Amino acid sequence: LADVLSGLPSIILGIFAWEVIVRPVGHFSAWAGGFALGLLVLPFVARATEEMVRLVPVSLTEAALALGFSRWRTSLTVVLRTAMPGIVTAMLIAMSRAAGETAPLLFTAFGNPFWSVDPARPIAALPLQIYAYAQSPYDEWRAQAWAGALVLLMLVTIISVAGRTVVRARARLLSAVTPRVGRLDA
């Protein structure tokens, strides 16, 4: 399923979300936009999580089981914690991809020129505003589209840097508290 979803264009996912959520309800909404973007990032995060879990050494899992941990506790405390930096990185990359998608939002969120916080109604989205303003005949609107693209680029950069900082800080913390077993200099 992840392979099939990852091969679909984003506009197809937007049409699917429109058919499943917007059409039965009768209006566009933030919920429908979130559903479409969730379908867009789901295969990437699922595949990356699968790969990160596979990269966890079997010896760590066997050691936890040998110490008497149950399978679920081994999965949560050893496997998940070891794979977490890779999973977080995949989630950040997926968020960055979803931040710039316009096609699914055209069919689901539709855009709203006014500020709205109601997720059951159409909402404004930066990619939609960039799209609408970029094709405008007014020079000011095209300039605002470029400014919006810069803001979007800065948001993605901030998310990426913050995620990397958190992952590195956690890795440093874990390496500082992990006992050095089996080494002569420990």
PyMOL commands that set and color helices and strands:
alter all, ss='L'
color gray80, all
select helices_A, chain A and resi 2-7+10-25+30-55+58-66+71-99+103-108+126-134+139-177
alter helices_A, ss='H'
color red, helices_A
deselect
rebuild
show_as cartoon
